[in-house]
């Protein structure tokens, strides 16, 4: 979130997200929080967006999918959630006031309106991660579910795939509505 006041002794909870277009069994978006995960195939419409926009949308979906768990975790004053994002610009956008990118500004506006983001932003830090630091979310966004399950089994954790909530579809529909209302034309 904006500026997180981190207590001297705190417990960090990691939340990651990712998006993929090329090189994936099933191009999509995905996210992981503890051992819970979600996946969302892109389809033709979302595939028209670039990776930075999709990475930012995945962050928003994380706040929707894990919002109740984030709220429970943050009830403990010494807990902090770190949202690791696989796009270098996205963490900066979440802490700045805005962006000049047409698409990113609409996505950012929708994220900032999410009830789960509004409630938790004061205790959610954001950071950039990639590659090895984001392997589980990479697996969820690329359709590599067996690899994700194998990793969880090796670490003694039971993975739990979450069904996509209706609010996710509303969030994405809202982004499309904003883009269409403002005259966006896909570049690909």
Secondary structure, DSSP 4 states (H G I P E B T S, - for coil): --S----SS-EEEEEEEEE-SSS-SS-EEEEEETTEEEEEE-HHHHTTS-HHHHHHHHHHHHHHHTHHHHHHHTTSTTEEEEEEESSHHHHHHHHSS--S-HHHHHHHHHHHH-HHHHHHGGGEEEEE--GGGGHHHHHHHTT-HHHHHHHHHHTT---EEPPPPHHHHHHHHHHHHHHHHTT-----
